[in-house]
Amino acid sequence: MAVFVLDKQKRPLMPCTEKRARLLLERGRAVVVRLAPFTIRLKDRIGGALQPLRLKLDPGSKTTGLALVRESEIVDAETGAVERLEHGLWFGELEHRGQQIREALTLRRHYRRTRRSRKTRYRAPRFLNRTRRDGWLPPSLQHRLDTTVNWVQRLRRLAPITGLSQELVRFDTQALQNPEISGVEYQQGELAGYEVREYLLEKWHRSCAYCGATHVPLEIEHIVPRSSGGSDRVSNLTLACQPCNQRKGSRSIEDFLQRQPARLHQIQAQAQAPLKDAAAVNATRWALLNALKATGLPVETGSGGRTKFNRTRLNLPKTHALDAACVGAVDHVRDWNRPILSIRATGRGAYSRTRTFKNGFPRGYLMRHKRVHGFQTGDWVHAEVPKGKKAGVHVGRVAVRQTGSFNIQAQAGTVQGISYRHCRVLQRADGYGYSFQPKPDTEEARRAA
């Protein structure tokens, strides 16, 4: 994984390798600025030569893929054709907490309504006295937008990014409704059909609809056979493994699953159900595009079908970060097999200072101050315990208690009851938790794709 580099005046330079960063630190020419993402600052250099870097985004409802690549071009001397080559430098996966925000707001609304029924039920209702600004998004969706833009700005402060790429649409609805549509270049030739396939893979959870088999080759199957008048619309398409597809043949689904009424009802219901996660992405895609354009950098867009086409053509495993690397026009991707920084949005705490029962009545009170002995929940700490059952070195995210006995959420698990005297702060809390994923298992990831 590349190391971010800042000059003496804290301006971004080209990222360097881990070995070069280690040598700079050992020789005293640099100091550590951040641990995640790992960043150093040079003591004896101002400015330097820069190369074009592009930050690529694969927005998702739960996880957003981030890929920082260095761009170069290969020109064929005979034909003059130009191929776009990308070198992977840094990969990350940003995990959102939109579902947690939605559940918290639902719980707060429940408490508010029960409190009103107990104390102020005589007042006239005022549920229509709120106005919403243009472009308003629900808090759970606004969180996805804000965290993504926040990390774009962070990475711009750490690397000289010259361009952005975003997967604007998860699925091309025009190509889904009318596969014969013309006039758009990428819907012709090799890319035809990729929008439908990717949509079905997401909708049916990459498994056979009839037997539930996974990690096997899947085929597109018509719920109502074409011989019986079935259409090619996506509401009539599903995924099936080859044995199930052959056994069903031209039979109706009611006849094929007459002994499995539960599965029959599930398939019929899911065939008409929309994708909830795709709806969340579609609701924020244009707001994210406008926010990226506001940065002043050129923004490239692409569809989810093109991303899947590029990843399949380049034979890359299925991960959020590598999906981001395949967004837009890509001819070749090198140095893609790197560790991935997992970034989990944790928030900065809660405003509520009480714990409640299920009916909303308080049952306990929390600390009025966030810091205990100089530590705060969310700090990345290094603890060296000299003796006892928990002797050893523990590194991870800390959760503080007023007594000074902390919990440390390490990579191997949570360690409880660590005294603050053994802890040392590595990085202050910034609303995110960090962990490192190993290099993707290429064989297993390709089977899952």
Secondary structure, 3 states (H helix, E strand, C coil): CCEEEECCCCCECCCECHHHHHHHHHCCCEEEEEECCEEEEECCCCCCCCCCEEEEEECCCCEEEEEEEEEEEEECCCCCCEEEEEEEEEEEEEECCHHHHHHHHHHHHHHHHHHHHHHCCCCCCCCCCCCCCCCCCCHHHHHHHHHHHHHHHHHHHHCCEEEEEEEEECCCHHHHHCCCCCCCHHHCHHHCCHHHHHHHHHHCCCECCCCCCECCCEEEEECCCHHHCCCCCHHHEEEEEHHHHHHHCCCCHHHHCCCCHHHHHHHHHHHHCCCHHHHHHHHHHHHHHHHHHCCCCCEEEEEHHHHHHHHHHCCCCCCHHHHHHCCCCCCEEECCCCCEEEEEECCCCCCCCEEECCCCCEEEECCCCCEECCEECCCEEEEEECCCCCCEEEEEEEECCCCCEEEEEECCCEEEEEEHHHEEEEECCCCEEEEEECCCCHHHHHHHC
